[in-house]
Amino acid sequence: MTANRPSRVKSGAGIRRFLMIGGVVSALGLGFVAWLIVTDAPTYRVLARLYEDKQQVRAMLDRWGGWAPIVFIGIQAMQVIIAPIPGDVTGLLGGFVFGQWPGFLYSTIGQTIGSLVAFWVGRRLGATFVREMAPRAWRRMSSLVEAEGAILCFIVYLIPGLPKDLGCYLFGVSPMPFWVFAVVSTLGRMPGTWALSAQGAKAAAGAYLELLLLTAILVAVALPLYYYRPRIVSWFQRRG
């Protein structure tokens, strides 16, 4: 009987750890939603306005007809090329209008097209143009684009808080081959794109409990990545 005691203690500790993690995740999610509402953050405003204007959004889609996916893909491409346009807003819109998986697909196609155009522009016009166009991003990321590291490029597009759209221009002046950038940047964007599309779809369906749980999980994953992003990038740089 005494031999089973350590395993029971370990099992009890595992349960407590699981409950603690679940409580932290739930608290983060609730706190994040409360912050969105209290600060009237853009993401909350977009979701609220979309919910209030469902009929207006549907009417707009009816006017576009079968061209709606093409128009949306064009919008997503432009929000990468014209970097100040917020991609979070268009990502939510895709899920809200088309559904989770179609919205994810259309967003991915549009972002990939926009990323490749920006990469091509950066490569054609060179470092001087990119440095003058985005001096702040250049100071932050110029050391990253001096190498051909595909893994480092993937990390840049995966971690929240790094200038992904401007990064397309920056990677354009790097030695990285065109198609390597195309594959790596697309894969790196996919988790965030899927998350935004899923949130938009949940909001459209009125599935607010699922939206809250999804948001809590995303916050629990994204916050550590965002907070430790300089260390993560530095770690991969040292190994590049």
C-alpha positions, 0 to 999 in steps of 0.5 A, a space after each residue: 500500500 505504501 508503494 502506491 502512495 508516491 503515485 497517488 501524490 503525483 496524480 494529485 499534484 497533476 490534477 492540481 496543476 491541471 486545475 491551476 492551468 485551467 483557472 489561469 487560462 480562463 482568467 486570462 480569457 475573461 480578463 482579455 475580453 473585459 479589456 477589449 470591452 472596457 478599452 473599446 479596442 478595435 477588435 471588439 469594435 469590429 466584432 460588435 459592429 459586425 454583429 449589429 450590421 449582419 444584414 448590411 454585410 449580407 447585402 454587401 455580399 449580395 452586391 458582389 455575388 460570385 465575385 465576393 471571394 475574389 474581392 476579399 482575396 484582393 482586400 487581404 492582399 492589399 492589407 499586406 502591401 499597404 501595411 498600415 491596413 490592420 490585418 486582424 480586422 480583415 481576418 475576422 471579417 473573412 471568418 464572419 462572412 464566409 465561415 471558418 474554413 473558407 475564410 481561412 482559405 481566402 485569407 491565406 491566398 490573399 496574404 500569400 499574394 500580398 506577401 509575394 508582391 511585397 517581397 518582389 518589390 523589396 527585391 527589385 527596389 533594394 535596401 535603400 528603398 526599404 530602409 526609407 519606407 520603413 526605417 523603424 522596422 528596418 532598425 528592428 529587423 535588419 539583422 534578421 534578414 541578413 541571413 537565409 534562415 528559413 526557420 527564423 523567417 517562420 518564427 517571425 511570421 508565427 510570433 505575434 507582435 513582429 512586423 510581418 507585413 513590412 517584413 515581406 519587404 525586408 526579406 525581399 532584400 535578404 539572400 532568401 530565395 523567392 519560393 523559400 520565402 513563399 512557403 515559409 511565410 505562408 506556413 508561419 501566418 497560418 495559425 494566426 489566420 486560422 484563429 482570426 477566421 475562427 473568431 469571426 465565424 463564432 461571432 457570426 454564429 452567435 456562439 459566444 461561449 465558444 468564442 470566449 473559450 477560443 479567445 482564452 486559449 489563444 491568449 494563453 498561447 500568444 501572451 508568452 510568445 509575445 512577451 518572450 519574442 526578443 529572446 526567442 528570435 535571439 535564440 534562433 539567430 544564435 543557432 542560424 
